[in-house]
Each structure stands twice: as structure tokens, then as C-alpha cells.
């Protein structure tokens, strides 16, 4: 996918779910369930799921975005950044990466 400074943006995999769930639960009062995330993997024609990783944190996930790319539109379904990484542009990087991927 790509690297922006020290932050790497990659496609989310099933192996990422535990870290993504931890960020989701720290971010929302009504977080998505594991099954909701897993259901997005079953819809690869429209579902776009990306994670941001920090090499400084051993490749730990510090943010994610889940969206649908439909026709020429991108619909953001879920977007969150680990609390200690907020206000550092991570969500912006994820949105821009999703737009680039959606255009591809």
C-alpha cells in the first residue's frame, strides 16, 4: 500500500482484528463487534479496510478505516485512531489512502 513518514498504511487482514477491536472499543460507546468487522471481509468487491501502523511501535496498529467504494463514491463506515495517537494526522492519512485506493 504505502508509507507516509514513519506511518505505514496497509490493507486490514483478519489477523489485525484484535488490535482493531481494542481501538474501536477505546473510541466509541457503541463499538462494532468482531462479527461486524468479519462481515466486511466477506464483501471484498465494495469493502475497503485499511490500517495504519507505526514502525516505532513494532508495527502495532494505531488507526483504521472501513469504507465502501461504490461507483465513484467512498462511504466511510468506521474510522478510529488509538487515543495516544490522536491529533497527529493519522485519520487524515487513512482517509487519503482510502480515496487513492477507491480511485484505483
C-alpha positions in Angstrom: 0.0 0.0 0.0 2.3 2.8 1.1 4.3 4.6 3.7 3.8 8.1 4.9 6.7 9.3 7.0 7.0 6.6 9.7 3.4 5.5 9.4 2.6 2.6 7.1 -0.8 2.1 5.6 -1.8 -1.5 4.7 -4.9 -3.5 3.9 -6.5 -4.8 7.0 -6.3 -8.6 7.5 -8.2 -11.0 9.8 -5.1 -11.2 11.9 -5.5 -7.4 12.6 -8.9 -7.8 14.2 -7.8 -8.0 17.9 -5.9 -4.7 17.7 -8.6 -3.0 15.6 -11.2 -4.1 18.2 -9.1 -2.6 21.0 -9.0 0.8 19.2 -12.7 0.5 18.4 -13.7 -0.1 22.0 -11.5 2.7 23.2 -13.1 5.1 20.7 -16.8 4.5 20.8 -19.6 4.0 23.4 -21.3 1.6 20.9 -18.4 -0.1 19.2 -18.6 -2.5 16.3 -18.5 -6.2 17.2 -15.9 -8.7 15.9 -18.7 -10.2 13.7 -19.3 -6.8 12.1 -15.7 -6.4 11.1 -15.5 -10.0 9.9 -18.6 -9.5 7.7 -16.8 -6.8 5.8 -14.2 -9.3 4.7 -17.0 -11.3 3.1 -17.8 -8.3 0.8 -14.4 -7.6 -0.9 -16.0 -6.1 -4.1 -17.0 -2.9 -2.2 -15.5 -3.1 1.2 -12.1 -1.3 1.7 -10.4 -1.8 5.1 -7.1 -0.2 5.9 -4.9 0.0 8.9 -2.2 2.5 9.9 0.9 1.0 11.6 3.8 2.7 13.4 7.2 1.1 12.9 8.1 2.9 16.2 5.6 0.7 17.9 6.8 -2.6 16.4 4.2 -2.4 13.6 1.4 -2.0 16.1 -1.9 -0.8 14.6 -2.6 2.8 15.6 -5.7 3.5 13.4 -8.0 2.1 10.9 -10.7 2.9 8.3 -13.6 0.8 7.0 -15.4 2.1 3.9 -17.3 1.1 0.9 -16.1 2.1 -2.6 -19.3 2.2 -4.7 -19.2 3.6 -8.3 -17.3 6.8 -7.9 -18.1 7.3 -4.2 -16.4 6.4 -1.0 -18.7 5.8 2.1 -16.8 5.8 5.4 -18.4 3.3 7.8 -15.9 3.4 10.6 -12.7 5.4 11.3 -10.7 5.5 14.6 -7.3 6.2 15.9 -5.7 4.9 19.1 -6.2 7.5 21.8 -2.4 8.2 22.3 -2.0 8.8 18.5 -4.9 11.3 18.1 -4.4 14.8 16.6 -1.3 13.6 14.7 -2.9 13.3 11.3 -3.4 9.5 11.3 -7.1 9.7 10.4 -6.3 12.1 7.6 -3.7 9.7 6.2 -6.2 6.9 6.3 -8.9 8.9 4.5 -6.5 10.0 1.8 -5.2 6.4 1.3 -8.8 5.1 1.1 -9.5 7.8 -1.6 -6.5 6.7 -3.6 -7.4 3.0 -3.3 -11.0 3.8 -4.2 -9.9 5.5 -7.3 -7.7 2.6 -8.4 
